[in-house]
Amino acid sequence: MSKSGIGKFFAGAAIGVGLGVLFAPKSGEETRKELKNKLDELVDQAKNIDVAEVKKDIMRKVEDIKMELVDLDKEKALEIAKEKGDALKAKAQELVDLAKDKGTPALKKAANDVLDSVIKVSKDTQKKLANK
């Protein structure tokens, strides 16, 4: 947390304490004394904050968020690879069906080879993405 962020936090806390004390059903002198004590406590707490520790905690949280984003990107890439692989398999199967209807044994074999290659590439791509 930046120094200005810490300052804003304590200013907000001080205002909250001040309003709470002001609206309490006490005499003005008691209220002022209690308000001064609460503000002194707040200042003491502010002095005891370890800014380095707060910074370390924030950096740790930021790194956690980055790792989750990387995982999300991997999941999205894997999902897209699966969808594209399925679409390619469907197109290759259409080619095989067309070759069976129209073609010669050589054409059928070539179409089946394409289908097998598409399936292999799709599986390899998904496996690589899953392992990253």
LINNORWO-V518467 format. One record per residue. N is the residue number from 0. RES is the residue in one small letter. PSI is psi in radians with two decimals (none if undefined). Layout:
((N | RES | PSI) (N | RES | PSI))
This chain:
((0 | m | 2.33) (1 | s | 2.84) (2 | k | -0.66) (3 | s | -0.59) (4 | g | -0.73) (5 | i | -0.73) (6 | g | -0.75) (7 | k | -0.69) (8 | f | -0.85) (9 | f | -0.56) (10 | a | -0.75) (11 | g | -0.73) (12 | a | -0.72) (13 | a | -0.73) (14 | i | -0.75) (15 | g | -0.78) (16 | v | -0.78) (17 | g | -0.78) (18 | l | -0.69) (19 | g | -0.73) (20 | v | -0.70) (21 | l | -0.60) (22 | f | 0.01) (23 | a | 2.57) (24 | p | 1.25) (25 | k | 2.93) (26 | s | 2.84) (27 | g | -0.72) (28 | e | -0.77) (29 | e | -0.73) (30 | t | -0.80) (31 | r | -0.73) (32 | k | -0.79) (33 | e | -0.70) (34 | l | -0.77) (35 | k | -0.77) (36 | n | -0.76) (37 | k | -0.72) (38 | l | -0.67) (39 | d | -0.74) (40 | e | -0.75) (41 | l | -0.75) (42 | v | -0.74) (43 | d | -0.75) (44 | q | -0.68) (45 | a | -0.66) (46 | k | -0.50) (47 | n | -0.03) (48 | i | 2.28) (49 | d | 1.74) (50 | v | -0.65) (51 | a | -0.70) (52 | e | -0.73) (53 | v | -0.77) (54 | k | -0.75) (55 | k | -0.74) (56 | d | -0.75) (57 | i | -0.76) (58 | m | -0.66) (59 | r | -0.74) (60 | k | -0.72) (61 | v | -0.76) (62 | e | -0.70) (63 | d | -0.76) (64 | i | -0.73) (65 | k | -0.75) (66 | m | -0.67) (67 | e | -0.64) (68 | l | -0.70) (69 | v | -0.78) (70 | d | -0.70) (71 | l | -0.73) (72 | d | -0.73) (73 | k | -0.79) (74 | e | -0.73) (75 | k | -0.75) (76 | a | -0.72) (77 | l | -0.73) (78 | e | -0.78) (79 | i | -0.74) (80 | a | -0.71) (81 | k | -0.78) (82 | e | -0.80) (83 | k | -0.67) (84 | g | -0.75) (85 | d | -0.69) (86 | a | -0.73) (87 | l | -0.70) (88 | k | -0.72) (89 | a | -0.76) (90 | k | -0.73) (91 | a | -0.65) (92 | q | -0.66) (93 | e | -0.70) (94 | l | -0.75) (95 | v | -0.80) (96 | d | -0.73) (97 | l | -0.75) (98 | a | -0.65) (99 | k | -0.70) (100 | d | -0.71) (101 | k | -0.36) (102 | g | -3.04) (103 | t | 2.97) (104 | p | -0.62) (105 | a | -0.72) (106 | l | -0.71) (107 | k | -0.76) (108 | k | -0.74) (109 | a | -0.74) (110 | a | -0.73) (111 | n | -0.65) (112 | d | -0.70) (113 | v | -0.80) (114 | l | -0.81) (115 | d | -0.72) (116 | s | -0.74) (117 | v | -0.78) (118 | i | -0.78) (119 | k | -0.83) (120 | v | -0.72) (121 | s | -0.81) (122 | k | -0.76) (123 | d | -0.75) (124 | t | -0.79) (125 | q | -0.67) (126 | k | -0.77) (127 | k | -0.75) (128 | l | -0.64) (129 | a | -0.53) (130 | n | -0.26) (131 | k | none))
